[in-house]
């Protein structure tokens, strides 16, 4: 019997992991930027739209996000110890 080949762990790009979520069907979801300050002059409707999650429709961007955060859709809250 031959030696088992070691599988390497991939490092997650933490900035991407914090900005995006993956749904159960595999869609990459994002939120809008610009929520931190200077919001008084914008309308209520605009402010409500900041809270919504939007799908990343560009396929190349979604592929890049999945490469940056490979375990994003695998574990929801607590990864195995």
HTML snippet that shows the backbone in 3Dmol.js (N, CA, C, O; Angstrom):
<script src="https://3Dmol.org/build/3Dmol-min.js"></script>
<div id="view" style="width:600px;height:400px;position:relative"></div>
<script>
const pdb = `
ATOM      1  N   UNK A   1       0.826  -1.199   0.000  1.00  0.00           N
ATOM      2  CA  UNK A   1       0.000   0.000   0.000  1.00  0.00           C
ATOM      3  C   UNK A   1       0.864   1.255   0.000  1.00  0.00           C
ATOM      4  O   UNK A   1       1.837   1.348   0.749  1.00  0.00           O
ATOM      5  N   UNK A   2       0.504   2.216  -0.844  1.00  0.00           N
ATOM      6  CA  UNK A   2       1.290   3.439  -0.947  1.00  0.00           C
ATOM      7  C   UNK A   2       0.964   4.432   0.154  1.00  0.00           C
ATOM      8  O   UNK A   2       0.012   4.260   0.915  1.00  0.00           O
ATOM      9  N   UNK A   3       1.778   5.473   0.218  1.00  0.00           N
ATOM     10  CA  UNK A   3       1.544   6.525   1.212  1.00  0.00           C
ATOM     11  C   UNK A   3       0.326   7.356   0.824  1.00  0.00           C
ATOM     12  O   UNK A   3       0.041   7.559  -0.356  1.00  0.00           O
ATOM     13  N   UNK A   4      -0.382   7.831   1.842  1.00  0.00           N
ATOM     14  CA  UNK A   4      -1.507   8.734   1.589  1.00  0.00           C
ATOM     15  C   UNK A   4      -0.969  10.120   1.311  1.00  0.00           C
ATOM     16  O   UNK A   4      -0.068  10.595   2.002  1.00  0.00           O
ATOM     17  N   UNK A   5      -1.522  10.770   0.297  1.00  0.00           N
ATOM     18  CA  UNK A   5      -1.089  12.117  -0.033  1.00  0.00           C
ATOM     19  C   UNK A   5      -1.774  13.106   0.899  1.00  0.00           C
ATOM     20  O   UNK A   5      -2.985  13.040   1.110  1.00  0.00           O
ATOM     21  N   UNK A   6      -0.996  14.014   1.451  1.00  0.00           N
ATOM     22  CA  UNK A   6      -1.524  14.979   2.416  1.00  0.00           C
ATOM     23  C   UNK A   6      -2.371  16.039   1.704  1.00  0.00           C
ATOM     24  O   UNK A   6      -1.968  16.581   0.675  1.00  0.00           O
ATOM     25  N   UNK A   7      -3.544  16.326   2.266  1.00  0.00           N
ATOM     26  CA  UNK A   7      -4.403  17.378   1.732  1.00  0.00           C
ATOM     27  C   UNK A   7      -4.126  18.656   2.506  1.00  0.00           C
ATOM     28  O   UNK A   7      -4.101  18.661   3.737  1.00  0.00           O
ATOM     29  N   UNK A   8      -3.923  19.714   1.785  1.00  0.00           N
ATOM     30  CA  UNK A   8      -3.586  20.975   2.423  1.00  0.00           C
ATOM     31  C   UNK A   8      -4.834  21.804   2.679  1.00  0.00           C
ATOM     32  O   UNK A   8      -5.778  21.802   1.889  1.00  0.00           O
ATOM     33  N   UNK A   9      -4.815  22.512   3.799  1.00  0.00           N
ATOM     34  CA  UNK A   9      -5.904  23.429   4.116  1.00  0.00           C
ATOM     35  C   UNK A   9      -5.671  24.728   3.357  1.00  0.00           C
ATOM     36  O   UNK A   9      -4.533  25.163   3.186  1.00  0.00           O
ATOM     37  N   UNK A  10      -6.744  25.332   2.911  1.00  0.00           N
ATOM     38  CA  UNK A  10      -6.648  26.607   2.211  1.00  0.00           C
ATOM     39  C   UNK A  10      -6.953  27.727   3.183  1.00  0.00           C
ATOM     40  O   UNK A  10      -7.853  27.608   4.015  1.00  0.00           O
ATOM     41  N   UNK A  11      -6.212  28.810   3.081  1.00  0.00           N
ATOM     42  CA  UNK A  11      -6.476  29.952   3.955  1.00  0.00           C
ATOM     43  C   UNK A  11      -7.607  30.789   3.369  1.00  0.00           C
ATOM     44  O   UNK A  11      -7.638  31.058   2.168  1.00  0.00           O
ATOM     45  N   UNK A  12      -8.528  31.192   4.223  1.00  0.00           N
ATOM     46  CA  UNK A  12      -9.642  32.042   3.819  1.00  0.00           C
ATOM     47  C   UNK A  12      -9.204  33.490   3.855  1.00  0.00           C
ATOM     48  O   UNK A  12      -8.561  33.937   4.805  1.00  0.00           O
ATOM     49  N   UNK A  13      -9.563  34.223   2.802  1.00  0.00           N
ATOM     50  CA  UNK A  13      -9.330  35.663   2.770  1.00  0.00           C
ATOM     51  C   UNK A  13     -10.429  36.295   3.614  1.00  0.00           C
ATOM     52  O   UNK A  13     -11.581  36.370   3.186  1.00  0.00           O
ATOM     53  N   UNK A  14     -10.067  36.755   4.830  1.00  0.00           N
ATOM     54  CA  UNK A  14     -11.054  37.138   5.839  1.00  0.00           C
ATOM     55  C   UNK A  14     -11.932  38.308   5.414  1.00  0.00           C
ATOM     56  O   UNK A  14     -13.102  38.366   5.793  1.00  0.00           O
ATOM     57  N   UNK A  15     -11.391  39.240   4.636  1.00  0.00           N
ATOM     58  CA  UNK A  15     -12.188  40.390   4.189  1.00  0.00           C
ATOM     59  C   UNK A  15     -13.346  39.934   3.314  1.00  0.00           C
ATOM     60  O   UNK A  15     -14.444  40.484   3.402  1.00  0.00           O
ATOM     61  N   UNK A  16     -13.112  38.941   2.474  1.00  0.00           N
ATOM     62  CA  UNK A  16     -14.174  38.408   1.614  1.00  0.00           C
ATOM     63  C   UNK A  16     -15.185  37.621   2.439  1.00  0.00           C
ATOM     64  O   UNK A  16     -16.386  37.681   2.173  1.00  0.00           O
ATOM     65  N   UNK A  17     -14.704  36.884   3.438  1.00  0.00           N
ATOM     66  CA  UNK A  17     -15.600  36.078   4.272  1.00  0.00           C
ATOM     67  C   UNK A  17     -16.548  36.956   5.075  1.00  0.00           C
ATOM     68  O   UNK A  17     -17.680  36.556   5.344  1.00  0.00           O
ATOM     69  N   UNK A  18     -16.098  38.151   5.461  1.00  0.00           N
ATOM     70  CA  UNK A  18     -16.940  39.054   6.239  1.00  0.00           C
ATOM     71  C   UNK A  18     -17.953  39.784   5.368  1.00  0.00           C
ATOM     72  O   UNK A  18     -19.010  40.186   5.856  1.00  0.00           O
ATOM     73  N   UNK A  19     -17.646  39.961   4.087  1.00  0.00           N
ATOM     74  CA  UNK A  19     -18.516  40.753   3.219  1.00  0.00           C
ATOM     75  C   UNK A  19     -19.578  39.937   2.494  1.00  0.00           C
ATOM     76  O   UNK A  19     -20.588  40.495   2.066  1.00  0.00           O
ATOM     77  N   UNK A  20     -19.376  38.645   2.347  1.00  0.00           N
ATOM     78  CA  UNK A  20     -20.270  37.844   1.520  1.00  0.00           C
ATOM     79  C   UNK A  20     -20.828  36.656   2.289  1.00  0.00           C
ATOM     80  O   UNK A  20     -20.235  36.188   3.262  1.00  0.00           O
ATOM     81  N   UNK A  21     -21.995  36.172   1.827  1.00  0.00           N
ATOM     82  CA  UNK A  21     -22.622  34.964   2.360  1.00  0.00           C
ATOM     83  C   UNK A  21     -22.993  34.089   1.169  1.00  0.00           C
ATOM     84  O   UNK A  21     -23.210  34.589   0.065  1.00  0.00           O
ATOM     85  N   UNK A  22     -23.067  32.775   1.399  1.00  0.00           N
ATOM     86  CA  UNK A  22     -23.497  31.861   0.355  1.00  0.00           C
ATOM     87  C   UNK A  22     -24.788  31.198   0.816  1.00  0.00           C
ATOM     88  O   UNK A  22     -24.879  30.705   1.940  1.00  0.00           O
ATOM     89  N   UNK A  23     -25.787  31.193  -0.067  1.00  0.00           N
ATOM     90  CA  UNK A  23     -27.075  30.590   0.260  1.00  0.00           C
ATOM     91  C   UNK A  23     -26.978  29.080   0.127  1.00  0.00           C
ATOM     92  O   UNK A  23     -25.952  28.551  -0.300  1.00  0.00           O
ATOM     93  N   UNK A  24     -28.041  28.394   0.492  1.00  0.00           N
ATOM     94  CA  UNK A  24     -28.069  26.947   0.395  1.00  0.00           C
ATOM     95  C   UNK A  24     -27.966  26.452  -1.031  1.00  0.00           C
ATOM     96  O   UNK A  24     -27.406  25.386  -1.282  1.00  0.00           O
ATOM     97  N   UNK A  25     -28.507  27.227  -1.976  1.00  0.00           N
ATOM     98  CA  UNK A  25     -28.441  26.831  -3.386  1.00  0.00           C
ATOM     99  C   UNK A  25     -27.118  27.208  -4.036  1.00  0.00           C
ATOM    100  O   UNK A  25     -26.867  26.847  -5.186  1.00  0.00           O
ATOM    101  N   UNK A  26     -26.256  27.943  -3.300  1.00  0.00           N
ATOM    102  CA  UNK A  26     -24.929  28.272  -3.826  1.00  0.00           C
ATOM    103  C   UNK A  26     -24.780  29.672  -4.376  1.00  0.00           C
ATOM    104  O   UNK A  26     -23.734  30.008  -4.930  1.00  0.00           O
ATOM    105  N   UNK A  27     -25.818  30.507  -4.232  1.00  0.00           N
ATOM    106  CA  UNK A  27     -25.706  31.891  -4.699  1.00  0.00           C
ATOM    107  C   UNK A  27     -24.841  32.694  -3.735  1.00  0.00           C
ATOM    108  O   UNK A  27     -24.910  32.509  -2.520  1.00  0.00           O
ATOM    109  N   UNK A  28     -24.029  33.586  -4.288  1.00  0.00           N
ATOM    110  CA  UNK A  28     -23.205  34.465  -3.468  1.00  0.00           C
ATOM    111  C   UNK A  28     -23.981  35.757  -3.251  1.00  0.00           C
ATOM    112  O   UNK A  28     -24.385  36.414  -4.210  1.00  0.00           O
ATOM    113  N   UNK A  29     -24.190  36.122  -1.979  1.00  0.00           N
ATOM    114  CA  UNK A  29     -24.965  37.304  -1.641  1.00  0.00           C
ATOM    115  C   UNK A  29     -24.058  38.372  -1.051  1.00  0.00           C
ATOM    116  O   UNK A  29     -23.055  38.065  -0.407  1.00  0.00           O
ATOM    117  N   UNK A  30     -24.423  39.628  -1.277  1.00  0.00           N
ATOM    118  CA  UNK A  30     -23.638  40.752  -0.788  1.00  0.00           C
ATOM    119  C   UNK A  30     -24.565  41.822  -0.233  1.00  0.00           C
ATOM    120  O   UNK A  30     -25.769  41.802  -0.488  1.00  0.00           O
ATOM    121  N   UNK A  31     -23.999  42.762   0.529  1.00  0.00           N
ATOM    122  CA  UNK A  31     -24.743  43.938   0.959  1.00  0.00           C
ATOM    123  C   UNK A  31     -24.139  45.159   0.286  1.00  0.00           C
ATOM    124  O   UNK A  31     -23.063  45.074  -0.306  1.00  0.00           O
ATOM    125  N   UNK A  32     -24.815  46.279   0.371  1.00  0.00           N
ATOM    126  CA  UNK A  32     -24.322  47.503  -0.247  1.00  0.00           C
ATOM    127  C   UNK A  32     -23.376  48.231   0.690  1.00  0.00           C
ATOM    128  O   UNK A  32     -23.499  48.142   1.911  1.00  0.00           O
ATOM    129  N   UNK A  33     -22.440  48.943   0.109  1.00  0.00           N
ATOM    130  CA  UNK A  33     -21.513  49.744   0.893  1.00  0.00           C
ATOM    131  C   UNK A  33     -22.082  51.126   1.158  1.00  0.00           C
ATOM    132  O   UNK A  33     -23.158  51.468   0.667  1.00  0.00           O
ATOM    133  N   UNK A  34     -21.356  51.922   1.939  1.00  0.00           N
ATOM    134  CA  UNK A  34     -21.789  53.294   2.204  1.00  0.00           C
ATOM    135  C   UNK A  34     -22.821  53.401   3.299  1.00  0.00           C
ATOM    136  O   UNK A  34     -23.661  54.301   3.269  1.00  0.00           O
ATOM    137  N   UNK A  35     -22.777  52.497   4.274  1.00  0.00           N
ATOM    138  CA  UNK A  35     -23.780  52.502   5.334  1.00  0.00           C
ATOM    139  C   UNK A  35     -23.293  53.194   6.599  1.00  0.00           C
ATOM    140  O   UNK A  35     -24.077  53.397   7.526  1.00  0.00           O
ATOM    141  N   UNK A  36     -22.036  53.555   6.654  1.00  0.00           N
ATOM    142  CA  UNK A  36     -21.462  53.973   7.934  1.00  0.00           C
ATOM    143  C   UNK A  36     -21.820  55.407   8.341  1.00  0.00           C
ATOM    144  O   UNK A  36     -22.189  55.640   9.492  1.00  0.00           O
ATOM    145  N   UNK A  37     -21.720  56.354   7.436  1.00  0.00           N
ATOM    146  CA  UNK A  37     -22.003  57.739   7.836  1.00  0.00           C
ATOM    147  C   UNK A  37     -22.536  58.536   6.640  1.00  0.00           C
ATOM    148  O   UNK A  37     -22.580  58.030   5.518  1.00  0.00           O
ATOM    149  N   UNK A  38     -22.940  59.790   6.891  1.00  0.00           N
ATOM    150  CA  UNK A  38     -23.535  60.704   5.890  1.00  0.00           C
ATOM    151  C   UNK A  38     -24.839  60.139   5.323  1.00  0.00           C
ATOM    152  O   UNK A  38     -25.070  60.173   4.114  1.00  0.00           O
ATOM    153  N   UNK A  39     -25.677  59.624   6.207  1.00  0.00           N
ATOM    154  CA  UNK A  39     -26.937  59.023   5.750  1.00  0.00           C
ATOM    155  C   UNK A  39     -28.150  59.888   6.049  1.00  0.00           C
ATOM    156  O   UNK A  39     -29.265  59.534   5.666  1.00  0.00           O
ATOM    157  N   UNK A  40     -27.957  61.022   6.731  1.00  0.00           N
ATOM    158  CA  UNK A  40     -29.106  61.836   7.122  1.00  0.00           C
ATOM    159  C   UNK A  40     -29.817  62.440   5.921  1.00  0.00           C
ATOM    160  O   UNK A  40     -31.039  62.591   5.920  1.00  0.00           O
ATOM    161  N   UNK A  41     -29.050  62.780   4.912  1.00  0.00           N
ATOM    162  CA  UNK A  41     -29.671  63.456   3.769  1.00  0.00           C
ATOM    163  C   UNK A  41     -30.344  62.485   2.798  1.00  0.00           C
ATOM    164  O   UNK A  41     -31.099  62.920   1.929  1.00  0.00           O
ATOM    165  N   UNK A  42     -30.089  61.192   2.926  1.00  0.00           N
ATOM    166  CA  UNK A  42     -30.701  60.240   2.005  1.00  0.00           C
ATOM    167  C   UNK A  42     -32.097  59.848   2.488  1.00  0.00           C
ATOM    168  O   UNK A  42     -32.405  59.936   3.677  1.00  0.00           O
ATOM    169  N   UNK A  43     -32.933  59.415   1.546  1.00  0.00           N
ATOM    170  CA  UNK A  43     -34.326  59.118   1.850  1.00  0.00           C
ATOM    171  C   UNK A  43     -34.468  57.835   2.651  1.00  0.00           C
ATOM    172  O   UNK A  43     -33.533  57.040   2.746  1.00  0.00           O
ATOM    173  N   UNK A  44     -35.668  57.641   3.234  1.00  0.00           N
ATOM    174  CA  UNK A  44     -35.938  56.438   4.028  1.00  0.00           C
ATOM    175  C   UNK A  44     -35.824  55.192   3.166  1.00  0.00           C
ATOM    176  O   UNK A  44     -35.287  54.170   3.593  1.00  0.00           O
ATOM    177  N   UNK A  45     -36.335  55.295   1.949  1.00  0.00           N
ATOM    178  CA  UNK A  45     -36.315  54.149   1.034  1.00  0.00           C
ATOM    179  C   UNK A  45     -34.879  53.722   0.717  1.00  0.00           C
ATOM    180  O   UNK A  45     -34.573  52.531   0.668  1.00  0.00           O
ATOM    181  N   UNK A  46     -34.020  54.689   0.506  1.00  0.00           N
ATOM    182  CA  UNK A  46     -32.608  54.397   0.226  1.00  0.00           C
ATOM    183  C   UNK A  46     -31.961  53.723   1.419  1.00  0.00           C
ATOM    184  O   UNK A  46     -31.200  52.769   1.263  1.00  0.00           O
ATOM    185  N   UNK A  47     -32.262  54.217   2.612  1.00  0.00           N
ATOM    186  CA  UNK A  47     -31.680  53.647   3.829  1.00  0.00           C
ATOM    187  C   UNK A  47     -32.177  52.224   4.074  1.00  0.00           C
ATOM    188  O   UNK A  47     -31.435  51.381   4.580  1.00  0.00           O
ATOM    189  N   UNK A  48     -33.440  51.959   3.713  1.00  0.00           N
ATOM    190  CA  UNK A  48     -33.979  50.612   3.861  1.00  0.00           C
ATOM    191  C   UNK A  48     -33.306  49.640   2.897  1.00  0.00           C
ATOM    192  O   UNK A  48     -33.101  48.469   3.218  1.00  0.00           O
ATOM    193  N   UNK A  49     -32.969  50.142   1.714  1.00  0.00           N
ATOM    194  CA  UNK A  49     -32.338  49.286   0.713  1.00  0.00           C
ATOM    195  C   UNK A  49     -30.926  48.871   1.107  1.00  0.00           C
ATOM    196  O   UNK A  49     -30.413  47.871   0.605  1.00  0.00           O
ATOM    197  N   UNK A  50     -30.287  49.634   2.007  1.00  0.00           N
ATOM    198  CA  UNK A  50     -28.948  49.268   2.473  1.00  0.00           C
ATOM    199  C   UNK A  50     -28.964  47.968   3.263  1.00  0.00           C
ATOM    200  O   UNK A  50     -27.965  47.248   3.285  1.00  0.00           O
ATOM    201  N   UNK A  51     -30.086  47.655   3.912  1.00  0.00           N
ATOM    202  CA  UNK A  51     -30.174  46.465   4.760  1.00  0.00           C
ATOM    203  C   UNK A  51     -30.371  45.186   3.951  1.00  0.00           C
ATOM    204  O   UNK A  51     -30.111  44.095   4.458  1.00  0.00           O
ATOM    205  N   UNK A  52     -30.825  45.299   2.703  1.00  0.00           N
ATOM    206  CA  UNK A  52     -31.139  44.126   1.895  1.00  0.00           C
ATOM    207  C   UNK A  52     -29.875  43.434   1.384  1.00  0.00           C
ATOM    208  O   UNK A  52     -28.842  44.067   1.166  1.00  0.00           O
ATOM    209  N   UNK A  53     -29.987  42.132   1.202  1.00  0.00           N
ATOM    210  CA  UNK A  53     -28.908  41.358   0.587  1.00  0.00           C
ATOM    211  C   UNK A  53     -29.196  41.235  -0.904  1.00  0.00           C
ATOM    212  O   UNK A  53     -30.338  41.015  -1.307  1.00  0.00           O
ATOM    213  N   UNK A  54     -28.160  41.379  -1.713  1.00  0.00           N
ATOM    214  CA  UNK A  54     -28.296  41.297  -3.164  1.00  0.00           C
ATOM    215  C   UNK A  54     -27.397  40.181  -3.683  1.00  0.00           C
ATOM    216  O   UNK A  54     -26.338  39.900  -3.123  1.00  0.00           O
ATOM    217  N   UNK A  55     -27.842  39.557  -4.759  1.00  0.00           N
ATOM    218  CA  UNK A  55     -27.051  38.470  -5.348  1.00  0.00           C
ATOM    219  C   UNK A  55     -25.927  39.051  -6.193  1.00  0.00           C
ATOM    220  O   UNK A  55     -26.109  40.069  -6.860  1.00  0.00           O
ATOM    221  N   UNK A  56     -24.773  38.408  -6.164  1.00  0.00           N
ATOM    222  CA  UNK A  56     -23.666  38.782  -7.051  1.00  0.00           C
ATOM    223  C   UNK A  56     -23.969  38.140  -8.390  1.00  0.00           C
ATOM    224  O   UNK A  56     -23.848  36.925  -8.546  1.00  0.00           O
ATOM    225  N   UNK A  57     -24.370  38.970  -9.374  1.00  0.00           N
ATOM    226  CA  UNK A  57     -24.837  38.437 -10.650  1.00  0.00           C
ATOM    227  C   UNK A  57     -23.692  38.157 -11.619  1.00  0.00           C
ATOM    228  O   UNK A  57     -23.811  37.295 -12.489  1.00  0.00           O
ATOM    229  N   UNK A  58     -22.590  38.877 -11.473  1.00  0.00           N
ATOM    230  CA  UNK A  58     -21.448  38.672 -12.357  1.00  0.00           C
ATOM    231  C   UNK A  58     -20.784  37.336 -12.010  1.00  0.00           C
ATOM    232  O   UNK A  58     -20.334  37.138 -10.882  1.00  0.00           O
ATOM    233  N   UNK A  59     -20.726  36.429 -12.975  1.00  0.00           N
ATOM    234  CA  UNK A  59     -20.225  35.077 -12.703  1.00  0.00           C
ATOM    235  C   UNK A  59     -18.741  35.068 -12.371  1.00  0.00           C
ATOM    236  O   UNK A  59     -18.297  34.271 -11.545  1.00  0.00           O
ATOM    237  N   UNK A  60     -17.973  35.939 -13.003  1.00  0.00           N
ATOM    238  CA  UNK A  60     -16.534  35.961 -12.718  1.00  0.00           C
ATOM    239  C   UNK A  60     -16.269  36.474 -11.314  1.00  0.00           C
ATOM    240  O   UNK A  60     -15.354  35.998 -10.642  1.00  0.00           O
ATOM    241  N   UNK A  61     -17.065  37.450 -10.862  1.00  0.00           N
ATOM    242  CA  UNK A  61     -16.914  37.943  -9.491  1.00  0.00           C
ATOM    243  C   UNK A  61     -17.286  36.870  -8.481  1.00  0.00           C
ATOM    244  O   UNK A  61     -16.597  36.690  -7.477  1.00  0.00           O
ATOM    245  N   UNK A  62     -18.377  36.155  -8.748  1.00  0.00           N
ATOM    246  CA  UNK A  62     -18.814  35.086  -7.839  1.00  0.00           C
ATOM    247  C   UNK A  62     -17.754  33.994  -7.756  1.00  0.00           C
ATOM    248  O   UNK A  62     -17.483  33.466  -6.677  1.00  0.00           O
ATOM    249  N   UNK A  63     -17.162  33.662  -8.881  1.00  0.00           N
ATOM    250  CA  UNK A  63     -16.105  32.640  -8.908  1.00  0.00           C
ATOM    251  C   UNK A  63     -14.890  33.096  -8.110  1.00  0.00           C
ATOM    252  O   UNK A  63     -14.274  32.301  -7.401  1.00  0.00           O
ATOM    253  N   UNK A  64     -14.543  34.380  -8.227  1.00  0.00           N
ATOM    254  CA  UNK A  64     -13.402  34.939  -7.504  1.00  0.00           C
ATOM    255  C   UNK A  64     -13.660  34.921  -6.002  1.00  0.00           C
ATOM    256  O   UNK A  64     -12.759  34.612  -5.222  1.00  0.00           O
ATOM    257  N   UNK A  65     -14.889  35.250  -5.590  1.00  0.00           N
ATOM    258  CA  UNK A  65     -15.248  35.259  -4.168  1.00  0.00           C
ATOM    259  C   UNK A  65     -15.167  33.844  -3.598  1.00  0.00           C
ATOM    260  O   UNK A  65     -14.685  33.645  -2.483  1.00  0.00           O
ATOM    261  N   UNK A  66     -15.641  32.868  -4.364  1.00  0.00           N
ATOM    262  CA  UNK A  66     -15.587  31.475  -3.905  1.00  0.00           C
ATOM    263  C   UNK A  66     -14.153  30.983  -3.791  1.00  0.00           C
ATOM    264  O   UNK A  66     -13.854  30.125  -2.960  1.00  0.00           O
ATOM    265  N   UNK A  67     -13.264  31.521  -4.621  1.00  0.00           N
ATOM    266  CA  UNK A  67     -11.854  31.145  -4.537  1.00  0.00           C
ATOM    267  C   UNK A  67     -11.190  31.795  -3.333  1.00  0.00           C
ATOM    268  O   UNK A  67     -10.323  31.194  -2.697  1.00  0.00           O
ATOM    269  N   UNK A  68     -11.598  33.033  -3.016  1.00  0.00           N
ATOM    270  CA  UNK A  68     -11.028  33.745  -1.876  1.00  0.00           C
ATOM    271  C   UNK A  68     -11.489  33.159  -0.550  1.00  0.00           C
ATOM    272  O   UNK A  68     -10.726  33.114   0.415  1.00  0.00           O
ATOM    273  N   UNK A  69     -12.737  32.710  -0.506  1.00  0.00           N
ATOM    274  CA  UNK A  69     -13.288  32.132   0.726  1.00  0.00           C
ATOM    275  C   UNK A  69     -13.829  30.746   0.408  1.00  0.00           C
ATOM    276  O   UNK A  69     -15.035  30.585   0.219  1.00  0.00           O
ATOM    277  N   UNK A  70     -12.950  29.735   0.346  1.00  0.00           N
ATOM    278  CA  UNK A  70     -13.378  28.413  -0.122  1.00  0.00           C
ATOM    279  C   UNK A  70     -14.345  27.690   0.800  1.00  0.00           C
ATOM    280  O   UNK A  70     -15.092  26.827   0.339  1.00  0.00           O
ATOM    281  N   UNK A  71     -14.355  28.013   2.089  1.00  0.00           N
ATOM    282  CA  UNK A  71     -15.228  27.312   3.035  1.00  0.00           C
ATOM    283  C   UNK A  71     -16.476  28.121   3.385  1.00  0.00           C
ATOM    284  O   UNK A  71     -17.150  27.829   4.373  1.00  0.00           O
ATOM    285  N   UNK A  72     -16.780  29.125   2.586  1.00  0.00           N
ATOM    286  CA  UNK A  72     -17.873  30.050   2.894  1.00  0.00           C
ATOM    287  C   UNK A  72     -19.232  29.345   2.915  1.00  0.00           C
ATOM    288  O   UNK A  72     -20.025  29.587   3.825  1.00  0.00           O
ATOM    289  N   UNK A  73     -19.514  28.505   1.965  1.00  0.00           N
ATOM    290  CA  UNK A  73     -20.799  27.826   1.919  1.00  0.00           C
ATOM    291  C   UNK A  73     -20.818  26.520   2.672  1.00  0.00           C
ATOM    292  O   UNK A  73     -21.875  25.906   2.813  1.00  0.00           O
ATOM    293  N   UNK A  74     -19.672  26.079   3.162  1.00  0.00           N
ATOM    294  CA  UNK A  74     -19.566  24.764   3.787  1.00  0.00           C
ATOM    295  C   UNK A  74     -20.115  24.743   5.208  1.00  0.00           C
ATOM    296  O   UNK A  74     -20.906  23.868   5.561  1.00  0.00           O
ATOM    297  N   UNK A  75     -19.698  25.702   6.019  1.00  0.00           N
ATOM    298  CA  UNK A  75     -20.127  25.750   7.420  1.00  0.00           C
ATOM    299  C   UNK A  75     -20.899  27.040   7.644  1.00  0.00           C
ATOM    300  O   UNK A  75     -20.445  28.118   7.261  1.00  0.00           O
ATOM    301  N   UNK A  76     -22.064  26.925   8.265  1.00  0.00           N
ATOM    302  CA  UNK A  76     -22.872  28.140   8.484  1.00  0.00           C
ATOM    303  C   UNK A  76     -22.359  28.953   9.675  1.00  0.00           C
ATOM    304  O   UNK A  76     -21.881  30.072   9.493  1.00  0.00           O
ATOM    305  N   UNK A  77     -22.450  28.413  10.879  1.00  0.00           N
ATOM    306  CA  UNK A  77     -22.071  29.200  12.053  1.00  0.00           C
ATOM    307  C   UNK A  77     -20.757  28.736  12.661  1.00  0.00           C
ATOM    308  O   UNK A  77     -19.772  29.474  12.664  1.00  0.00           O
ATOM    309  N   UNK A  78     -20.743  27.521  13.170  1.00  0.00           N
ATOM    310  CA  UNK A  78     -19.546  27.065  13.890  1.00  0.00           C
ATOM    311  C   UNK A  78     -18.864  25.938  13.125  1.00  0.00           C
ATOM    312  O   UNK A  78     -19.425  24.852  12.974  1.00  0.00           O
ATOM    313  N   UNK A  79     -17.647  26.201  12.642  1.00  0.00           N
ATOM    314  CA  UNK A  79     -16.913  25.144  11.941  1.00  0.00           C
ATOM    315  C   UNK A  79     -16.472  24.051  12.906  1.00  0.00           C
ATOM    316  O   UNK A  79     -16.366  24.302  14.106  1.00  0.00           O
ATOM    317  N   UNK A  80     -16.215  22.857  12.414  1.00  0.00           N
ATOM    318  CA  UNK A  80     -15.788  21.782  13.303  1.00  0.00           C
ATOM    319  C   UNK A  80     -14.461  22.086  13.968  1.00  0.00           C
ATOM    320  O   UNK A  80     -13.590  22.702  13.354  1.00  0.00           O
ATOM    321  N   UNK A  81     -14.291  21.665  15.211  1.00  0.00           N
ATOM    322  CA  UNK A  81     -13.083  21.979  15.984  1.00  0.00           C
ATOM    323  C   UNK A  81     -11.858  21.232  15.512  1.00  0.00           C
ATOM    324  O   UNK A  81     -10.776  21.403  16.075  1.00  0.00           O
TER     325      UNK A  81
END
`;
const viewer = $3Dmol.createViewer("view");
viewer.addModel(pdb, "pdb");
viewer.setStyle({}, {cartoon: {color: "spectrum"}});
viewer.zoomTo();
viewer.render();
</script>
